[in-house]
Amino acid sequence: MRKMFFLQPGNYRFQARYSALEGVSDAEICWDLQCISAPGNVGKWFVSTPVRRGNFAQVQDFNIDKTCPNQLLILQAAGGSNQLGAEFTLRSVDITSR
């Protein structure tokens, strides 16, 4: 999944909340925020977490400066190596000013 943003310069907090009925040891959820520019995208941050049983969250604080007027948020999920893979629900995604 990819989502484009136009955040103003400043400090922000990213938070994603999940739930899963089962944990899968080698399954993970990854988020990548990049600045979009003509010469090529530049990574601002990357965070990953394993898929765990129950409710869990990811939090990442970050800064956007004036050289990054357009941002791209990318979600990637790896299902793990067991036969059925991982199953989780993405409950919410928030980006808030700090």
Secondary structure, 3 states (H helix, E strand, C coil): CEEEECCCCEEEEEEEEEEECCCEEEEEEEEEEEECCCCCCEEEEEEEEEECCEEEEEEEEEEECCCCCCEEEEEEEECCCCCCCCCCEEEEEEEEEC
